[in-house]
Amino acid sequence: MTAVGTPSVVGTVVPETVATAPRLAWLRDRGMGASILVAALSAAFGVILVEVTAFIGAVLQADPFIGDSETLAIVVAILSVLLTGVAMYVAAIVTANTFSTIIAGRTRQIALMRLVGATARSQRAEVGRQGLVVGVIGALTGVIVGVALAALGVQIGRMLIANVPADFTLAQPFLVLPAVGVALTTWVAAWVGSRRVLTVTPLQAIGGSVERAHDEVSGRAGRHVGAWVLLIAGAALLAGGVLVGLVTPLGVVVAFVGGLLSFTGLALGSVLFMPPVLRLVGRMFGSSATARLAAENALRYPERSSRMAIGVVMGVTLVTMFAVALESAKRLMMNQTSEEVPPEFFAPFDAFASIMMVLVAVSAVIAAVGLVNLLTIGVVQRRRELGLLRSIGLSNAQVRRMVLLEATHITVAATLTGLVLGVAYGWIAAQSLLGSVPVLPDFTPAGLVAPQVPWLPVVIIVVATAVLTLVAAATPTRLATRVAPVEALAAD
């Protein structure tokens, strides 16, 4: 009876859940704050795009020369929808990966709940509700921040632009769409990311919280089949988009669907495609003990490493894709004339390209937040392993160097993969859109256009990746050596 009445004893038998802790105590779990930040960034980005679209449309309609034409406003609206969709897509994958990592760390807790009678579906439903709460909090925060930034932008626009309508208001009817979309996307992503709950058995209550090993992951044929189907279907549509683009610019629509399907297949099957790249990159870091440990850690638990890498792959792919597509389009425009084109001719085009790159970079920031979050969670979940390494002789400096090398290993592999995919997707986008455009001197269709790689954005991507590696590894390297080896060995 005494044991039952003692809170500390109860805490060791029954894990802290909604029934035994404050209702929203789980928000303090590591990873939840970053998930809210990801949702807030996506919602704020969507809100700002909605407001910017409405503002540009109002300015264009008030223009005395082009006010009667709604084409430009429609084009800007389509771009806003596409960019918001891309940001939500990236956020969904980052959130799903985050919840997958969190569930891996809760394996023993979930198993204990199964042991006392809870069902796997009830546990997964609880994770889904947590995802919805995270999405709602992030969406509301993003709406507030987005409206505030949009109000500031409108004031600046009124000072710089002469024909801004006096009756323009920030209360746009479509303002709710990004918030609802982000909340629902986060909820679905948490549900998808929590699928491992269904495989946790009560017997796992006696073990620690670990990721699936390489052999266990490689035997999951069902998920691999789905990834291969999406990848092959997407590749076929990409090829079809290029062929259709030789006849009509509508080929870009086919290519867009193909790109979405193929990259989704890559994301789902990242545990198949990333380990070979990680193994190749691992050979670049030498043969020291810490370098070999860092390389082996990335390959030993491929799910964890692939989750960290795929977010960076998405960010690098998006930025590279837009840079290559815009540069290829610029080259095709230069081929329209045999005379030398003055640099100022492309000034508006370059300005538009810069704006687009900045907007796309928001999705890359969302992916970067996911890397920092997952790397930090991974170190926390590996306290026992890190304590064991320190107890057998590794110094604090060696452990910190190992964690930094792991982050470098993953970001280098992801950057190389993203650059290759970005060049391919960017060329396909430009080719499917512009392959049928007549060019001089015979005004025949352009046909196959060679991809143009702008090296400045590539250099910026490499430098940004190096900075991201240092930022992502800052907190984990401190956490890796903060706990004493004896305490770490006693951790789950």
Secondary structure, DSSP 8 states (H G I E B T S, - for coil): -HHHH-HHHHHHHS---TTTS-TTGGGGSTTHHHHHHHHHHHHHHHHHHHHHHHHHHHHHHH-TTTTT--HHHHHHHHHHHHHHHHHHHHHHHHHHHHHHHHHHHTHHHHHHHHHTT--HHHHHHHHHHHHHHHHHHHHHHHHHHHHHHHHHHHHHHHHH-TT--TT--S--GGGHHHHHHHHHHHHHHHHHHTGGGGG--GGGGGS------HHHHHT-HHHHHHHHHHHHHHHHHHHHHHHHHTT-TTHHHHHHHHHHHHHHHHHHTHHHHHHHHHHHHHGGG-SSHHHHHHHHHHHHSHHHHHHHHHHHHHHHHHHHHHHHHHHHHHHHHHTT-SS---GGGGHHHHHHHHHHHHHHHHHHHHHHHHHHHHHHHHHHHTHHHHHHHHHTT--HHHHHHHHHHHHHHHHHHHHHHHHHHHHHHHHHHHHHHHTTSEETTTTEE--S------HHHHHHHHHHHHHHHHHHHHHHHHHHHHS-HHHHHT--
